[in-house]
């Protein structure tokens, strides 16, 4: 384990997620208050509750992240652009959008390139962090390489392994592959199925600089307990 990794440092690598279909305002309030208390990097939510979560977070420095075209990515570029612009206007600090996997499978790479460029440019102009969700469980190695190549042209801030709603989540192997392809040009976010400290540490060791998880509290507390036991 990285000897310099503290509970505070790992918390600032975590995008704490609440992406369920049925969430009450009180659930969102409690989620935001807990996220602020742990000082996570970001709360990852669907785009509709962005404004209310921004309010619930109050004056904390926890970012609000909006998931765009989530979780399937099967909306038009124009729809994704509108959703992105609306989320930013309502207070989103970060945008995680899902690529159109169907067009990738069709090898319509112009569509993938235009989609990524459109969303990344909106984010860049607004000073908002952009993340591209690949959903690797549905992709071949060649398709992952293609997406990394397009990302190197467009330069989003992050490329991301998964939504957490597919047939599989993040793997250290995928994180290593993505990082080897984009190097220091683009950061990698691991998300999907990361539910404990050891899994999070494996992703960080593989090259992930951000962890998407609904188990952020558990991960931070596990690290705190482990460090206490070692001291």
C-alpha positions as CSV (number, residue, x, y, z in Angstrom):
1,X,0.0,0.0,0.0
2,X,1.2,3.5,-0.8
3,X,2.6,4.7,2.5
4,X,1.6,8.3,1.7
5,X,-2.0,7.5,1.2
6,X,-4.1,9.0,4.0
7,X,-7.9,8.8,4.6
8,X,-8.0,12.5,3.5
9,X,-6.1,11.8,0.3
10,X,-8.1,8.8,-0.8
11,X,-11.3,10.7,0.0
12,X,-10.2,13.4,-2.5
13,X,-9.9,10.7,-5.1
14,X,-13.4,9.4,-4.6
15,X,-16.5,10.4,-6.7
16,X,-19.2,9.2,-4.3
17,X,-22.2,8.0,-6.3
18,X,-25.9,8.0,-5.9
19,X,-27.4,7.0,-9.2
20,X,-30.4,5.0,-8.2
21,X,-33.7,5.5,-10.0
22,X,-35.7,6.1,-6.7
23,X,-34.1,8.7,-4.4
24,X,-36.0,11.1,-2.2
25,X,-34.9,14.6,-1.5
26,X,-34.1,13.6,2.1
27,X,-31.9,10.8,0.7
28,X,-30.1,13.3,-1.5
29,X,-29.7,15.7,1.5
30,X,-28.2,13.0,3.7
31,X,-26.0,11.8,0.9
32,X,-24.6,15.3,0.3
33,X,-24.1,16.0,4.0
34,X,-22.2,12.8,4.4
35,X,-20.1,13.5,1.3
36,X,-19.3,16.9,2.6
37,X,-18.4,15.5,6.0
38,X,-16.0,13.0,4.4
39,X,-14.8,15.7,2.0
40,X,-15.0,13.5,-1.1
41,X,-13.9,15.0,-4.4
42,X,-17.3,14.8,-6.0
43,X,-20.9,13.6,-5.7
44,X,-21.8,11.7,-8.8
45,X,-25.5,12.0,-9.6
46,X,-27.9,12.0,-12.6
47,X,-28.4,15.4,-14.2
48,X,-31.9,16.2,-12.9
49,X,-30.9,16.7,-9.2
50,X,-27.8,18.8,-9.9
51,X,-29.4,22.0,-8.6
52,X,-30.7,20.5,-5.4
53,X,-27.5,18.7,-4.6
54,X,-25.6,22.0,-5.2
55,X,-27.8,23.5,-2.6
56,X,-27.5,20.6,-0.2
57,X,-23.7,20.7,-0.3
58,X,-23.8,24.3,0.8
59,X,-20.4,25.9,1.1
60,X,-18.4,22.7,1.0
61,X,-15.7,22.2,-1.7
62,X,-17.2,18.9,-2.9
63,X,-17.9,19.1,-6.6
64,X,-21.2,18.2,-8.2
65,X,-20.9,15.8,-11.1
66,X,-23.6,15.1,-13.6
67,X,-24.0,11.8,-15.5
68,X,-25.0,12.5,-19.1
69,X,-26.9,10.1,-21.3
70,X,-26.7,7.6,-18.4
71,X,-26.3,4.7,-18.4
72,X,-26.7,3.6,-22.0
73,X,-25.3,6.5,-24.0
74,X,-28.1,6.0,-26.6
75,X,-29.1,9.6,-27.2
76,X,-28.1,11.9,-30.0
77,X,-25.2,14.3,-29.9
78,X,-27.7,17.2,-29.8
79,X,-29.4,15.7,-26.8
80,X,-26.2,15.1,-24.9
81,X,-25.1,18.6,-25.6
82,X,-28.4,20.0,-24.3
83,X,-28.2,17.9,-21.2
84,X,-24.6,18.9,-20.6
85,X,-25.3,22.6,-21.0
86,X,-28.3,22.4,-18.7
87,X,-26.3,20.5,-16.0
88,X,-23.5,23.1,-16.1
89,X,-26.0,26.0,-15.9
90,X,-27.6,24.4,-12.9
91,X,-24.3,24.0,-11.1
92,X,-22.4,20.9,-12.3
93,X,-18.6,21.1,-11.8
94,X,-17.9,17.9,-13.7
95,X,-19.6,16.0,-16.6
96,X,-19.4,12.2,-17.0
97,X,-21.0,11.2,-20.3
98,X,-21.5,7.8,-21.9
99,X,-20.2,7.2,-25.4
100,X,-22.6,6.0,-28.1
101,X,-21.5,2.3,-28.1
102,X,-23.7,1.4,-31.0
103,X,-22.0,3.9,-33.2
104,X,-18.6,2.7,-32.0
105,X,-19.6,-0.9,-32.9
106,X,-20.7,0.4,-36.3
107,X,-17.3,2.0,-36.7
108,X,-18.9,5.4,-37.2
109,X,-15.9,7.0,-35.7
110,X,-16.8,10.4,-37.0
111,X,-19.9,10.3,-34.8
112,X,-17.8,9.3,-31.7
113,X,-15.3,12.1,-32.5
114,X,-17.9,14.8,-33.0
115,X,-19.7,13.7,-29.8
116,X,-16.6,13.8,-27.7
117,X,-15.4,17.1,-29.2
118,X,-18.8,18.7,-28.7
119,X,-19.1,17.8,-25.0
120,X,-15.4,18.4,-24.1
121,X,-15.5,21.9,-25.8
122,X,-18.6,22.9,-23.8
123,X,-16.9,21.7,-20.6
124,X,-13.6,23.4,-21.4
125,X,-15.2,26.8,-22.1
126,X,-17.2,26.5,-18.8
127,X,-14.2,25.5,-16.8
128,X,-15.8,22.2,-16.0
129,X,-14.1,18.8,-15.9
130,X,-15.0,16.3,-18.6
131,X,-15.0,12.5,-18.3
132,X,-15.8,10.0,-21.1
133,X,-17.3,6.7,-20.0
134,X,-16.3,3.8,-22.2
135,X,-18.4,1.0,-20.6
136,X,-15.5,-1.5,-21.2
137,X,-17.6,-4.6,-20.4
138,X,-19.1,-4.3,-23.9
139,X,-15.9,-3.4,-25.8
140,X,-13.2,-5.4,-27.5
141,X,-9.6,-4.4,-26.9
142,X,-9.5,-2.9,-30.3
143,X,-12.5,-0.7,-29.5
144,X,-10.9,0.4,-26.2
145,X,-7.8,1.4,-28.2
146,X,-9.9,3.3,-30.7
147,X,-11.6,5.3,-28.0
148,X,-8.3,6.1,-26.3
149,X,-6.9,7.3,-29.7
150,X,-9.9,9.6,-30.2
151,X,-9.5,10.8,-26.6
152,X,-5.9,11.7,-27.3
153,X,-7.1,13.9,-30.2
154,X,-9.9,15.6,-28.3
155,X,-8.3,15.7,-24.8
156,X,-11.0,15.2,-22.2
157,X,-9.8,15.5,-18.7
158,X,-10.6,11.8,-17.9
159,X,-11.5,8.6,-19.6
160,X,-13.6,6.3,-17.4
161,X,-14.0,2.5,-17.3
162,X,-17.6,1.9,-16.6
163,X,-21.0,3.2,-15.5
164,X,-21.5,0.5,-12.9
165,X,-24.8,-0.4,-14.6
166,X,-23.3,-2.7,-17.3
167,X,-22.6,-6.4,-17.2
168,X,-19.2,-5.7,-15.6
169,X,-17.3,-2.9,-13.9
170,X,-13.8,-1.7,-13.5
171,X,-10.8,-4.0,-13.8
172,X,-7.2,-3.2,-13.0
173,X,-6.3,-4.7,-16.4
174,X,-8.5,-2.2,-18.2
175,X,-7.1,0.7,-16.1
176,X,-3.6,-0.3,-16.9
177,X,-4.5,-0.6,-20.6
178,X,-6.2,2.8,-20.8
179,X,-3.3,4.4,-18.8
180,X,-0.7,2.8,-21.1
181,X,-2.5,4.2,-24.1
182,X,-3.1,7.8,-23.0
183,X,-0.1,8.3,-20.7
184,X,0.0,11.6,-18.8
185,X,-2.1,13.3,-21.4
186,X,-5.4,12.2,-19.9
187,X,-6.3,10.9,-16.4
188,X,-8.2,7.6,-15.9
189,X,-11.2,7.1,-13.6
190,X,-12.1,3.6,-12.4
191,X,-15.8,3.0,-11.6
192,X,-18.1,0.0,-11.3
193,X,-17.9,-2.7,-8.6
194,X,-15.3,-0.9,-6.4
195,X,-16.8,-1.7,-3.0
196,X,-13.8,-2.1,-0.7
197,X,-10.3,-0.6,0.1
198,X,-8.3,-3.4,-1.6
199,X,-10.2,-3.0,-4.9
200,X,-9.7,0.7,-4.8
201,X,-6.0,0.4,-4.0
202,X,-5.6,-2.0,-7.0
203,X,-7.2,0.5,-9.3
204,X,-4.9,3.3,-8.0
205,X,-1.9,1.1,-8.3
206,X,-2.9,0.4,-12.0
207,X,-3.0,4.1,-12.7
208,X,-6.5,5.4,-11.7
209,X,-6.5,8.9,-10.3
210,X,-10.2,9.0,-9.6
211,X,-12.5,6.2,-8.1
212,X,-16.2,6.1,-8.7
213,X,-18.0,4.2,-6.0
214,X,-21.1,4.2,-3.7
215,X,-18.8,2.7,-1.0
216,X,-16.6,5.8,-0.3
217,X,-17.4,5.9,3.4
218,X,-16.5,2.2,3.8
219,X,-13.3,2.6,1.8
220,X,-12.1,5.6,3.9
221,X,-13.0,3.9,7.1
222,X,-11.2,0.7,6.1
223,X,-8.0,2.7,5.4
224,X,-8.4,4.6,8.7
225,X,-8.6,1.3,10.6
226,X,-5.7,-0.3,8.7
227,X,-3.4,2.6,9.3
228,X,-4.4,2.6,13.0
229,X,-3.6,-1.1,13.3
230,X,-0.2,-0.6,11.7
231,X,0.8,2.3,13.9
